[in-house]
Amino acid sequence: MAIIQAGIATLPQVFLPYAVTSTGQTVYESVSQNGIKFLAGGSP
């Protein structure tokens, strides 16, 4: 939490996993550029 308070990193950078997507981006990069995309539900 100290690095967040110091302004070195943001909360999502610290708490999102450092997983890499199929495009080679980290999860953080993908979410920060594209927002969180939820799956659309089908018709009931």
N, C-alpha and C positions, 0 to 999 in steps of 0.2 A: 504494500500500500504506500510505502514511502516514495517509490518512484512515480506513482500517480500524483501524490501531493507535491512532489518536486517538479512536475510538469515534463518529466522525461518520457513518460508513456501514458497512454489513455487507458481507461478501464477495459474497453474491448481488446486492446492489444495484450493486456496482461491476462485476461480471463478466457479469451477464445483460444481453443487449442491451436497448436502450430501444425495442423494437418494441411496437406496440400491437395488442392482440387485436381480434377482431370486436366485442367488447362495449365497447371503448373503454378497457379497462384496459391497463396496461403488462404485459409478460411477468412482471416481478418481482411486481407486485400479484397477478396471477392465481396464480402458483406459491405465494406466501406465504399466500394465503387458501385455496387449494384443494389444495395439494400437487401433486406431479408425477403426472399421470395417464398411465399407459402404455396403449398400445393392447392390447386383449385379443386373444390369438391365437384363431383358429378351431379347430374340431375337425380333427385330422389325418385 
